[in-house]
Structures are given as C-alpha cells and as structure tokens.
Amino acid sequence: MGLAALGACLDEQRALGFTIWRGACRAAGLSPRSLLTFTIELLPLAVIGALSGGLLVLAGGFALPRRQAHGALAAHVGCVAAMPLGVAWCASALPLGATLVMEITTAVAITIGAARLLRAHP
C-alpha cells in the first residue's frame, strides 16, 4: 500500500493525477467500472506501485521458511480485501487522511484475522 501511495504522489506531482482522478470518479459516479477505468488511466504509477508492493510481499513469502510464510499470505489477504474499499473511500467526499486511516485499519484487522485462521488450520 505504501508503494501505491508513493506512486499516487508521483502521479499527482507529474500531472495532477490524483486530483483529476478524484474529480472524475465523483463526476462519473462511484461505480466499479469508473474507479477501475480512471485508476488505470490517471494513476499509472500508483497501479505499478501496488503491483510492485504485492510482488515484494510475495517474494518475502517465498524467501521465508514454510511455517513463517503464512504471514505473507495473510498480508496479501488483508491488502486484497482492503484495497478496493480504500479506492472507493478515496474517491468519495471523505477527507483523504480519514480514508487512509480507514484503509490501513481495515487491512491490519483483516491481516490479523487471516493470520489467526492460518495458524488454527495449518
């Protein structure tokens, strides 16, 4: 998520990507199609950052001993579940800081839950 945020900052500095993305998503209506289309078109570095971060977590999971790889899987589950919600929250009228806190909190909670489930069912 950190690399996605860094990419979004770079998109913003380069071409006001985040500002235009937020306005376009609101104007078109918050639908999965508009969010996906505008994200790919207006925030390409954020998308690259999100994919790169996912690959880093995946590589970390491969590098860890098998019994510790559950943490990498749990982190992926948390990220995959929280990211669509975070994208929708960012495009909404909520303050940007609040949306980031909400997304991080959601990702951490889901990651902890997934890690507990994986420990209970190895």
Secondary structure, DSSP 8 states (H G I E B T S, - for coil): -HHHHHHHHHHHHHH-HHHHHHHHHHHH-S-HHHHHHHHHHH-HHHHHHHHHHHHHHHHHHHHS-GGGTHHHHHHHHHHHHHHHHHHHHHHSSS-HHHHHHHHHHHHHHHHHHHHHHHHH--
